Amino acid sequence: MKAGIHPDYHTIKVQMTDGTVFTTRSTWGKEGDTLALDIDPTSHPAWIGGQGKMLDAGGQVARFNKRFAGLSLGKK
């Protein structure tokens, strides 16, 4: 491997949104820095099962429903 082309890989602390801290190795920051997360597995809806909301931007859902209202794909 070439010398001097790789980033410094060192130990940092990661602070989760609930206040817990763990130590890991990273190229982020400097040795001993603390990375405070805004979103993590304890707060993100993808991991905690949050409810998704369907937003109708400019009536797109209404136009879709109107366009395909007569199409039936199920049993009659």
Secondary structure, DSSP 8 states (H G I E B T S, - for coil): --TT-S---EEEEEE-TTS-EEEEEESSSSTT-EEE-SS-TTT-HHHHT-------STTHHHHHHHHTTT---S--
